[in-house]
Amino acid sequence: MTTLLPSILIAIFSLVLFYAGLEKYFDSKIKSAVNNSYDVAKNYVEETKRSITSDIVLVYIDINNKFGLFYDNPKQFQSLLASQRLLRRLDEIHLLDSSGNIVMSNIIDPTLNFIPPPEEAFAKTLDGKPVRITDSFANRTSALVKLNNFIDTYLYIVKFMDPKMINYLKDTEQAVDFYYTVENEKVGIKITFAIIYLLIVSLLLFLSIIISINFS
């Protein structure tokens, strides 16, 4: 009894501390921090996706009426594309035909890492509205629109997203999933821990009693 009672009290005290610590893990401030970190990363990605649509509209307005310059002085028109890329803070600006071939580009070697838009995007631009394209695997977002004053020519712009922010979004998404998984299973975790703890304490008590009797 002298060995058993203190051990039982320690076990109960340890379980209470474990329960209190686990509940603290699901405090409203921690939950808010978990959700906010995910929202910050997600909002960055969504804002980048939304901004590409306004960017292509602005570029379209600036170059759609310059079709004469495009046919008469291609070099000067290419300089115009380069200035638009810098002004709108874009990574790539291309002029494509309906087959996805590059007509003009501001990239020195556009065939090196060029990813053409999908075929269905060309069909969607026939109504005159820009089409937003997202490729999460390449950490990029792009948009396509048909230049009405040009012959079989489409404007295609690309903006890359910060890969660190994309990785941060993936990590926080996994952390949020893990957090709520643990929250939903916390009752089972408590019961499992209590059973394991009691088994270990009982085993240690049994061993200590056997060793003490033999030693005596």
Residue, then its C-alpha position, 0 to 999 in steps of 0.5 A: m500500500t505504501t508503494l501503491l498509493p503514491s504511484i496512483l496519485i502520481a498517475i492521476f496527477s500526470l493524467v490531469l496535466f496531460y489533459a490540461g496540456l492537450e486542451k491548451y493546444f486547442d486554445s482559441k488563440i492557437k486555433s486563430a493563429v493556425n487559421n490566419s497563417y493559412d488564410v495569409a498564404k491563400n489570399y496571396v495566391e488568390e490575389t495573384k490569380r485575380s491580378i492577372t486578369s486585370d493585367i491582361v486587360l490593361v495590356y490588351i488596351d495598350i496594344n490592340n490598337k497598335f496593329g499597324l505598328f505590329y505589321d510595319n515595324p515588328k522590332q518597335f512593337q516588340s519593344l512595346l511588349a517589353s515595356q508592357r512586361l516591365l510596367r505590369r510586372l509580368d514575367e512573360i508576354h507572348l503573341l500566339d496564333s490559334s495553334g499555340n505557336i509563338v508569333m512574337s515574344n519578349i523572351i530571348d529564347p521562348t522555346l526553352n521553358f515555354i508552356p502553351p495555354p490549353e486548347e480549350a482556352f483558345a475557344k473560350t476567348l472567342d467571346g472577347k473575354p480574357v481567360r485565366i489559366t492556373d498551373s499549380f504545379a509550375n507555380r504560375t498563373s497566366a491569361l489569354v485573350k484574343l486581339n480583335n484588331f490582329i489576324d489570328t493573334y492572341l495575347y498570352i501573359v504569364k506571372f510566376m508566384d513566389p515558390k516559397m509562398i506556395n510551399y508555405l501554403k502547402d505546409t500550412e494546409q497540411a498543418v491545418d488538416f493535422y490540427y483539426t484531425v487531432e482536435n476531432e480525435k482528442v477524446g480517443i487520444k486521451i483514452t488511449f494515453a490513459i490506458i497506456y499510462l496505467l498499463i506502464v505504471s501497473l507494470l512498473l509497480f509490479l516489477s518494483i514489488i517483485i524486486s523489493i520482495n526478492f531483495s528483502 
